């Protein structure tokens, strides 16, 4: 299963771990994915993986 948001397409980003001695090693920043049930137009429900930031945006727009 991919580590991507089903709505925005947000995926892992790449960066560095930086120690106190300023040593740099590669690391990955993973999106905060949540599994949510979504109602489709035909009345069926489906589980999709959505980033938590996307859920917050969707909640703001539904008000």
HTML snippet that shows the backbone in 3Dmol.js (N, CA, C, O; Angstrom):
<script src="https://3Dmol.org/build/3Dmol-min.js"></script>
<div id="view" style="width:600px;height:400px;position:relative"></div>
<script>
const pdb = `
ATOM      1  N   UNK A   1       0.847  -1.182   0.000  1.00  0.00           N
ATOM      2  CA  UNK A   1       0.000   0.000   0.000  1.00  0.00           C
ATOM      3  C   UNK A   1       0.891   1.243   0.000  1.00  0.00           C
ATOM      4  O   UNK A   1       1.830   1.344   0.790  1.00  0.00           O
ATOM      5  N   UNK A   2       0.588   2.184  -0.891  1.00  0.00           N
ATOM      6  CA  UNK A   2       1.446   3.364  -1.014  1.00  0.00           C
ATOM      7  C   UNK A   2       1.214   4.331   0.138  1.00  0.00           C
ATOM      8  O   UNK A   2       0.142   4.352   0.743  1.00  0.00           O
ATOM      9  N   UNK A   3       2.220   5.118   0.428  1.00  0.00           N
ATOM     10  CA  UNK A   3       2.144   6.103   1.501  1.00  0.00           C
ATOM     11  C   UNK A   3       1.806   7.455   0.901  1.00  0.00           C
ATOM     12  O   UNK A   3       2.567   8.415   1.031  1.00  0.00           O
ATOM     13  N   UNK A   4       0.636   7.522   0.231  1.00  0.00           N
ATOM     14  CA  UNK A   4       0.179   8.744  -0.418  1.00  0.00           C
ATOM     15  C   UNK A   4      -1.248   9.042  -0.017  1.00  0.00           C
ATOM     16  O   UNK A   4      -2.054   8.139   0.210  1.00  0.00           O
ATOM     17  N   UNK A   5      -1.550  10.347   0.066  1.00  0.00           N
ATOM     18  CA  UNK A   5      -2.915  10.789   0.324  1.00  0.00           C
ATOM     19  C   UNK A   5      -3.730  10.566  -0.941  1.00  0.00           C
ATOM     20  O   UNK A   5      -3.292  10.920  -2.036  1.00  0.00           O
ATOM     21  N   UNK A   6      -4.922   9.976  -0.793  1.00  0.00           N
ATOM     22  CA  UNK A   6      -5.760   9.657  -1.949  1.00  0.00           C
ATOM     23  C   UNK A   6      -6.346  10.903  -2.591  1.00  0.00           C
ATOM     24  O   UNK A   6      -6.710  10.865  -3.766  1.00  0.00           O
ATOM     25  N   UNK A   7      -6.451  12.010  -1.856  1.00  0.00           N
ATOM     26  CA  UNK A   7      -7.076  13.216  -2.383  1.00  0.00           C
ATOM     27  C   UNK A   7      -6.033  14.200  -2.921  1.00  0.00           C
ATOM     28  O   UNK A   7      -6.129  14.651  -4.062  1.00  0.00           O
ATOM     29  N   UNK A   8      -5.036  14.528  -2.090  1.00  0.00           N
ATOM     30  CA  UNK A   8      -4.060  15.546  -2.490  1.00  0.00           C
ATOM     31  C   UNK A   8      -2.826  14.973  -3.160  1.00  0.00           C
ATOM     32  O   UNK A   8      -2.106  15.698  -3.846  1.00  0.00           O
ATOM     33  N   UNK A   9      -2.564  13.675  -2.973  1.00  0.00           N
ATOM     34  CA  UNK A   9      -1.366  13.072  -3.550  1.00  0.00           C
ATOM     35  C   UNK A   9      -0.111  13.345  -2.751  1.00  0.00           C
ATOM     36  O   UNK A   9       0.995  13.071  -3.216  1.00  0.00           O
ATOM     37  N   UNK A  10      -0.272  13.888  -1.542  1.00  0.00           N
ATOM     38  CA  UNK A  10       0.874  14.174  -0.685  1.00  0.00           C
ATOM     39  C   UNK A  10       1.571  12.875  -0.309  1.00  0.00           C
ATOM     40  O   UNK A  10       0.916  11.931   0.134  1.00  0.00           O
ATOM     41  N   UNK A  11       2.887  12.812  -0.477  1.00  0.00           N
ATOM     42  CA  UNK A  11       3.653  11.611  -0.184  1.00  0.00           C
ATOM     43  C   UNK A  11       4.862  11.910   0.684  1.00  0.00           C
ATOM     44  O   UNK A  11       4.983  13.014   1.216  1.00  0.00           O
ATOM     45  N   UNK A  12       5.762  10.938   0.837  1.00  0.00           N
ATOM     46  CA  UNK A  12       6.949  11.144   1.668  1.00  0.00           C
ATOM     47  C   UNK A  12       7.864  12.223   1.091  1.00  0.00           C
ATOM     48  O   UNK A  12       8.012  12.346  -0.124  1.00  0.00           O
ATOM     49  N   UNK A  13       8.476  13.001   1.986  1.00  0.00           N
ATOM     50  CA  UNK A  13       9.477  13.988   1.586  1.00  0.00           C
ATOM     51  C   UNK A  13      10.825  13.539   2.120  1.00  0.00           C
ATOM     52  O   UNK A  13      10.888  12.711   3.028  1.00  0.00           O
ATOM     53  N   UNK A  14      11.902  14.077   1.565  1.00  0.00           N
ATOM     54  CA  UNK A  14      13.245  13.682   1.960  1.00  0.00           C
ATOM     55  C   UNK A  14      13.938  14.856   2.628  1.00  0.00           C
ATOM     56  O   UNK A  14      13.754  16.009   2.236  1.00  0.00           O
ATOM     57  N   UNK A  15      14.747  14.546   3.654  1.00  0.00           N
ATOM     58  CA  UNK A  15      15.498  15.588   4.347  1.00  0.00           C
ATOM     59  C   UNK A  15      16.675  14.973   5.072  1.00  0.00           C
ATOM     60  O   UNK A  15      17.086  13.850   4.778  1.00  0.00           O
ATOM     61  N   UNK A  16      17.212  15.717   6.018  1.00  0.00           N
ATOM     62  CA  UNK A  16      18.375  15.261   6.770  1.00  0.00           C
ATOM     63  C   UNK A  16      18.082  15.227   8.256  1.00  0.00           C
ATOM     64  O   UNK A  16      17.389  16.100   8.779  1.00  0.00           O
ATOM     65  N   UNK A  17      18.622  14.193   8.955  1.00  0.00           N
ATOM     66  CA  UNK A  17      18.762  14.241  10.404  1.00  0.00           C
ATOM     67  C   UNK A  17      20.035  15.016  10.658  1.00  0.00           C
ATOM     68  O   UNK A  17      21.072  14.710  10.070  1.00  0.00           O
ATOM     69  N   UNK A  18      19.977  16.020  11.529  1.00  0.00           N
ATOM     70  CA  UNK A  18      21.164  16.815  11.823  1.00  0.00           C
ATOM     71  C   UNK A  18      21.468  16.668  13.303  1.00  0.00           C
ATOM     72  O   UNK A  18      20.645  17.025  14.147  1.00  0.00           O
ATOM     73  N   UNK A  19      22.645  16.145  13.624  1.00  0.00           N
ATOM     74  CA  UNK A  19      23.040  15.927  15.010  1.00  0.00           C
ATOM     75  C   UNK A  19      23.624  17.211  15.598  1.00  0.00           C
ATOM     76  O   UNK A  19      23.815  18.198  14.889  1.00  0.00           O
ATOM     77  N   UNK A  20      23.905  17.184  16.912  1.00  0.00           N
ATOM     78  CA  UNK A  20      24.534  18.340  17.567  1.00  0.00           C
ATOM     79  C   UNK A  20      25.916  18.601  16.989  1.00  0.00           C
ATOM     80  O   UNK A  20      26.387  19.739  16.981  1.00  0.00           O
ATOM     81  N   UNK A  21      26.570  17.544  16.504  1.00  0.00           N
ATOM     82  CA  UNK A  21      27.882  17.695  15.877  1.00  0.00           C
ATOM     83  C   UNK A  21      27.764  18.095  14.404  1.00  0.00           C
ATOM     84  O   UNK A  21      28.759  18.135  13.680  1.00  0.00           O
ATOM     85  N   UNK A  22      26.538  18.389  13.974  1.00  0.00           N
ATOM     86  CA  UNK A  22      26.232  18.822  12.607  1.00  0.00           C
ATOM     87  C   UNK A  22      26.506  17.740  11.564  1.00  0.00           C
ATOM     88  O   UNK A  22      26.780  18.045  10.404  1.00  0.00           O
ATOM     89  N   UNK A  23      26.428  16.449  11.992  1.00  0.00           N
ATOM     90  CA  UNK A  23      26.495  15.352  11.027  1.00  0.00           C
ATOM     91  C   UNK A  23      25.132  15.231  10.373  1.00  0.00           C
ATOM     92  O   UNK A  23      24.103  15.379  11.033  1.00  0.00           O
ATOM     93  N   UNK A  24      25.125  14.962   9.080  1.00  0.00           N
ATOM     94  CA  UNK A  24      23.857  14.877   8.353  1.00  0.00           C
ATOM     95  C   UNK A  24      23.675  13.488   7.763  1.00  0.00           C
ATOM     96  O   UNK A  24      24.556  12.977   7.071  1.00  0.00           O
ATOM     97  N   UNK A  25      22.520  12.876   8.041  1.00  0.00           N
ATOM     98  CA  UNK A  25      22.170  11.595   7.441  1.00  0.00           C
ATOM     99  C   UNK A  25      20.776  11.724   6.856  1.00  0.00           C
ATOM    100  O   UNK A  25      19.939  12.460   7.377  1.00  0.00           O
ATOM    101  N   UNK A  26      20.534  11.007   5.774  1.00  0.00           N
ATOM    102  CA  UNK A  26      19.249  11.104   5.086  1.00  0.00           C
ATOM    103  C   UNK A  26      18.115  10.515   5.922  1.00  0.00           C
ATOM    104  O   UNK A  26      18.314   9.553   6.664  1.00  0.00           O
ATOM    105  N   UNK A  27      16.932  11.098   5.797  1.00  0.00           N
ATOM    106  CA  UNK A  27      15.726  10.588   6.447  1.00  0.00           C
ATOM    107  C   UNK A  27      14.533  10.913   5.585  1.00  0.00           C
ATOM    108  O   UNK A  27      14.621  11.710   4.651  1.00  0.00           O
ATOM    109  N   UNK A  28      13.390  10.279   5.912  1.00  0.00           N
ATOM    110  CA  UNK A  28      12.145  10.529   5.175  1.00  0.00           C
ATOM    111  C   UNK A  28      11.082  11.072   6.116  1.00  0.00           C
ATOM    112  O   UNK A  28      10.922  10.578   7.232  1.00  0.00           O
ATOM    113  N   UNK A  29      10.366  12.076   5.671  1.00  0.00           N
ATOM    114  CA  UNK A  29       9.238  12.636   6.401  1.00  0.00           C
ATOM    115  C   UNK A  29       7.971  12.024   5.815  1.00  0.00           C
ATOM    116  O   UNK A  29       7.627  12.292   4.664  1.00  0.00           O
ATOM    117  N   UNK A  30       7.275  11.203   6.601  1.00  0.00           N
ATOM    118  CA  UNK A  30       6.079  10.516   6.126  1.00  0.00           C
ATOM    119  C   UNK A  30       4.836  11.378   6.380  1.00  0.00           C
ATOM    120  O   UNK A  30       4.764  12.068   7.397  1.00  0.00           O
ATOM    121  N   UNK A  31       3.856  11.344   5.466  1.00  0.00           N
ATOM    122  CA  UNK A  31       2.605  12.063   5.719  1.00  0.00           C
ATOM    123  C   UNK A  31       1.807  11.355   6.815  1.00  0.00           C
ATOM    124  O   UNK A  31       1.899  10.138   6.975  1.00  0.00           O
ATOM    125  N   UNK A  32       1.031  12.124   7.560  1.00  0.00           N
ATOM    126  CA  UNK A  32       0.223  11.597   8.660  1.00  0.00           C
ATOM    127  C   UNK A  32      -1.091  11.066   8.081  1.00  0.00           C
ATOM    128  O   UNK A  32      -2.094  11.780   8.049  1.00  0.00           O
ATOM    129  N   UNK A  33      -1.079   9.802   7.621  1.00  0.00           N
ATOM    130  CA  UNK A  33      -2.237   9.231   6.927  1.00  0.00           C
ATOM    131  C   UNK A  33      -3.239   8.626   7.895  1.00  0.00           C
ATOM    132  O   UNK A  33      -2.866   7.989   8.880  1.00  0.00           O
ATOM    133  N   UNK A  34      -4.519   8.835   7.602  1.00  0.00           N
ATOM    134  CA  UNK A  34      -5.625   8.275   8.367  1.00  0.00           C
ATOM    135  C   UNK A  34      -6.547   7.540   7.399  1.00  0.00           C
ATOM    136  O   UNK A  34      -6.738   7.977   6.264  1.00  0.00           O
ATOM    137  N   UNK A  35      -7.111   6.438   7.842  1.00  0.00           N
ATOM    138  CA  UNK A  35      -8.081   5.706   7.023  1.00  0.00           C
ATOM    139  C   UNK A  35      -9.469   6.213   7.374  1.00  0.00           C
ATOM    140  O   UNK A  35      -9.885   6.155   8.531  1.00  0.00           O
ATOM    141  N   UNK A  36     -10.190   6.714   6.359  1.00  0.00           N
ATOM    142  CA  UNK A  36     -11.537   7.250   6.581  1.00  0.00           C
ATOM    143  C   UNK A  36     -12.506   6.596   5.607  1.00  0.00           C
ATOM    144  O   UNK A  36     -12.120   6.162   4.521  1.00  0.00           O
ATOM    145  N   UNK A  37     -13.771   6.532   6.013  1.00  0.00           N
ATOM    146  CA  UNK A  37     -14.824   6.023   5.135  1.00  0.00           C
ATOM    147  C   UNK A  37     -15.439   7.203   4.403  1.00  0.00           C
ATOM    148  O   UNK A  37     -15.777   8.222   5.006  1.00  0.00           O
ATOM    149  N   UNK A  38     -15.579   7.049   3.094  1.00  0.00           N
ATOM    150  CA  UNK A  38     -16.137   8.119   2.265  1.00  0.00           C
ATOM    151  C   UNK A  38     -17.356   7.576   1.537  1.00  0.00           C
ATOM    152  O   UNK A  38     -17.333   6.471   0.996  1.00  0.00           O
ATOM    153  N   UNK A  39     -18.422   8.368   1.531  1.00  0.00           N
ATOM    154  CA  UNK A  39     -19.641   7.993   0.821  1.00  0.00           C
ATOM    155  C   UNK A  39     -19.518   8.457  -0.624  1.00  0.00           C
ATOM    156  O   UNK A  39     -19.274   9.635  -0.887  1.00  0.00           O
ATOM    157  N   UNK A  40     -19.689   7.526  -1.559  1.00  0.00           N
ATOM    158  CA  UNK A  40     -19.613   7.851  -2.980  1.00  0.00           C
ATOM    159  C   UNK A  40     -20.983   8.290  -3.501  1.00  0.00           C
ATOM    160  O   UNK A  40     -21.989   8.174  -2.801  1.00  0.00           O
ATOM    161  N   UNK A  41     -21.010   8.801  -4.749  1.00  0.00           N
ATOM    162  CA  UNK A  41     -22.257   9.308  -5.322  1.00  0.00           C
ATOM    163  C   UNK A  41     -23.326   8.222  -5.451  1.00  0.00           C
ATOM    164  O   UNK A  41     -24.517   8.504  -5.321  1.00  0.00           O
ATOM    165  N   UNK A  42     -22.901   6.975  -5.708  1.00  0.00           N
ATOM    166  CA  UNK A  42     -23.875   5.894  -5.891  1.00  0.00           C
ATOM    167  C   UNK A  42     -24.370   5.313  -4.570  1.00  0.00           C
ATOM    168  O   UNK A  42     -25.114   4.332  -4.572  1.00  0.00           O
ATOM    169  N   UNK A  43     -23.970   5.899  -3.442  1.00  0.00           N
ATOM    170  CA  UNK A  43     -24.468   5.461  -2.141  1.00  0.00           C
ATOM    171  C   UNK A  43     -23.590   4.460  -1.417  1.00  0.00           C
ATOM    172  O   UNK A  43     -23.845   4.153  -0.253  1.00  0.00           O
ATOM    173  N   UNK A  44     -22.556   3.940  -2.079  1.00  0.00           N
ATOM    174  CA  UNK A  44     -21.666   2.982  -1.429  1.00  0.00           C
ATOM    175  C   UNK A  44     -20.589   3.715  -0.649  1.00  0.00           C
ATOM    176  O   UNK A  44     -20.269   4.868  -0.934  1.00  0.00           O
ATOM    177  N   UNK A  45     -20.034   3.023   0.345  1.00  0.00           N
ATOM    178  CA  UNK A  45     -18.939   3.604   1.126  1.00  0.00           C
ATOM    179  C   UNK A  45     -17.640   2.913   0.755  1.00  0.00           C
ATOM    180  O   UNK A  45     -17.625   1.748   0.360  1.00  0.00           O
ATOM    181  N   UNK A  46     -16.557   3.653   0.889  1.00  0.00           N
ATOM    182  CA  UNK A  46     -15.253   3.118   0.571  1.00  0.00           C
ATOM    183  C   UNK A  46     -14.226   3.666   1.538  1.00  0.00           C
ATOM    184  O   UNK A  46     -14.320   4.824   1.943  1.00  0.00           O
ATOM    185  N   UNK A  47     -13.244   2.860   1.919  1.00  0.00           N
ATOM    186  CA  UNK A  47     -12.175   3.325   2.791  1.00  0.00           C
ATOM    187  C   UNK A  47     -11.042   3.884   1.934  1.00  0.00           C
ATOM    188  O   UNK A  47     -10.592   3.234   0.990  1.00  0.00           O
ATOM    189  N   UNK A  48     -10.585   5.090   2.267  1.00  0.00           N
ATOM    190  CA  UNK A  48      -9.438   5.673   1.581  1.00  0.00           C
ATOM    191  C   UNK A  48      -8.464   6.210   2.626  1.00  0.00           C
ATOM    192  O   UNK A  48      -8.848   6.489   3.762  1.00  0.00           O
ATOM    193  N   UNK A  49      -7.211   6.350   2.232  1.00  0.00           N
ATOM    194  CA  UNK A  49      -6.187   6.882   3.131  1.00  0.00           C
ATOM    195  C   UNK A  49      -5.987   8.355   2.805  1.00  0.00           C
ATOM    196  O   UNK A  49      -5.638   8.718   1.681  1.00  0.00           O
ATOM    197  N   UNK A  50      -6.218   9.202   3.819  1.00  0.00           N
ATOM    198  CA  UNK A  50      -6.168  10.648   3.636  1.00  0.00           C
ATOM    199  C   UNK A  50      -5.235  11.240   4.682  1.00  0.00           C
ATOM    200  O   UNK A  50      -5.207  10.782   5.825  1.00  0.00           O
ATOM    201  N   UNK A  51      -4.473  12.256   4.293  1.00  0.00           N
ATOM    202  CA  UNK A  51      -3.590  12.947   5.229  1.00  0.00           C
ATOM    203  C   UNK A  51      -4.430  13.723   6.245  1.00  0.00           C
ATOM    204  O   UNK A  51      -5.504  14.223   5.914  1.00  0.00           O
ATOM    205  N   UNK A  52      -3.941  13.820   7.471  1.00  0.00           N
ATOM    206  CA  UNK A  52      -4.653  14.518   8.535  1.00  0.00           C
ATOM    207  C   UNK A  52      -4.843  15.992   8.181  1.00  0.00           C
ATOM    208  O   UNK A  52      -5.872  16.576   8.519  1.00  0.00           O
ATOM    209  N   UNK A  53      -3.872  16.598   7.509  1.00  0.00           N
ATOM    210  CA  UNK A  53      -3.992  18.000   7.107  1.00  0.00           C
ATOM    211  C   UNK A  53      -5.122  18.173   6.096  1.00  0.00           C
ATOM    212  O   UNK A  53      -5.807  19.196   6.100  1.00  0.00           O
ATOM    213  N   UNK A  54      -5.319  17.182   5.231  1.00  0.00           N
ATOM    214  CA  UNK A  54      -6.401  17.225   4.251  1.00  0.00           C
ATOM    215  C   UNK A  54      -7.747  17.110   4.963  1.00  0.00           C
ATOM    216  O   UNK A  54      -8.701  17.788   4.581  1.00  0.00           O
ATOM    217  N   UNK A  55      -7.841  16.268   5.987  1.00  0.00           N
ATOM    218  CA  UNK A  55      -9.078  16.125   6.753  1.00  0.00           C
ATOM    219  C   UNK A  55      -9.457  17.444   7.413  1.00  0.00           C
ATOM    220  O   UNK A  55     -10.631  17.814   7.441  1.00  0.00           O
ATOM    221  N   UNK A  56      -8.461  18.154   7.946  1.00  0.00           N
ATOM    222  CA  UNK A  56      -8.720  19.445   8.581  1.00  0.00           C
ATOM    223  C   UNK A  56      -9.250  20.444   7.561  1.00  0.00           C
ATOM    224  O   UNK A  56     -10.173  21.204   7.857  1.00  0.00           O
ATOM    225  N   UNK A  57      -8.677  20.448   6.369  1.00  0.00           N
ATOM    226  CA  UNK A  57      -9.118  21.349   5.306  1.00  0.00           C
ATOM    227  C   UNK A  57     -10.544  21.019   4.884  1.00  0.00           C
ATOM    228  O   UNK A  57     -11.361  21.917   4.680  1.00  0.00           O
ATOM    229  N   UNK A  58     -10.842  19.712   4.751  1.00  0.00           N
ATOM    230  CA  UNK A  58     -12.184  19.283   4.365  1.00  0.00           C
ATOM    231  C   UNK A  58     -13.204  19.684   5.434  1.00  0.00           C
ATOM    232  O   UNK A  58     -14.326  20.071   5.108  1.00  0.00           O
ATOM    233  N   UNK A  59     -12.815  19.593   6.709  1.00  0.00           N
ATOM    234  CA  UNK A  59     -13.703  19.960   7.800  1.00  0.00           C
ATOM    235  C   UNK A  59     -14.014  21.452   7.766  1.00  0.00           C
ATOM    236  O   UNK A  59     -15.148  21.859   8.018  1.00  0.00           O
ATOM    237  N   UNK A  60     -12.994  22.280   7.450  1.00  0.00           N
ATOM    238  CA  UNK A  60     -13.196  23.734   7.353  1.00  0.00           C
ATOM    239  C   UNK A  60     -14.156  24.061   6.227  1.00  0.00           C
ATOM    240  O   UNK A  60     -15.017  24.925   6.390  1.00  0.00           O
ATOM    241  N   UNK A  61     -14.030  23.389   5.077  1.00  0.00           N
ATOM    242  CA  UNK A  61     -14.845  23.699   3.926  1.00  0.00           C
ATOM    243  C   UNK A  61     -16.282  23.234   4.078  1.00  0.00           C
ATOM    244  O   UNK A  61     -17.176  23.762   3.416  1.00  0.00           O
ATOM    245  N   UNK A  62     -16.521  22.240   4.953  1.00  0.00           N
ATOM    246  CA  UNK A  62     -17.886  21.731   5.122  1.00  0.00           C
ATOM    247  C   UNK A  62     -18.720  22.605   6.053  1.00  0.00           C
ATOM    248  O   UNK A  62     -19.940  22.452   6.108  1.00  0.00           O
ATOM    249  N   UNK A  63     -18.077  23.527   6.793  1.00  0.00           N
ATOM    250  CA  UNK A  63     -18.836  24.397   7.719  1.00  0.00           C
ATOM    251  C   UNK A  63     -19.527  25.511   7.002  1.00  0.00           C
ATOM    252  O   UNK A  63     -20.202  26.326   7.631  1.00  0.00           O
TER     253      UNK A  63
END
`;
const viewer = $3Dmol.createViewer("view");
viewer.addModel(pdb, "pdb");
viewer.setStyle({}, {cartoon: {color: "spectrum"}});
viewer.zoomTo();
viewer.render();
</script>
